[in-house]
């Protein structure tokens, strides 16, 4: 743990554990609920500048409802920084290579603010197939 991380994590609060059942629900709804819990918005001790001791577990990830249109059209893109370096991966290919957990993690990661607390918050997410 970096010395600055001690000031970012709120250790005075008892740990809180959330479990989200993903069976029959869409990926966006599950990811939004997980992101809200990771940010601490469900807690009365919410602070923007601190990471609360919250752990989120998503269960039954394989039973997630993915519409055919989403599977056909969803494409993840990133740019490598080099000429012609735009890389694209479709959702079915991502699921085939890395599993449904990687797709859910990518969705939750996109809903967490891009700041120094992001990595610490994402460490507290667990996805169980």
Secondary structure as UniProt FT lines:
FT   TURN            3..4
FT   HELIX           5..8
FT   STRAND          9..10
FT   TURN            11..12
FT   STRAND          16..21
FT   TURN            23..24
FT   HELIX           27..39
FT   TURN            40..42
FT   TURN            44..45
FT   TURN            48..49
FT   STRAND          51..52
FT   STRAND          54..59
FT   HELIX           61..63
FT   HELIX           68..73
FT   STRAND          75..79
FT   TURN            83..84
FT   STRAND          86..90
FT   HELIX           91..98
FT   HELIX           100..109
FT   TURN            110..111
FT   TURN            116..117
FT   HELIX           118..122
FT   TURN            123..124
FT   STRAND          125..127
//
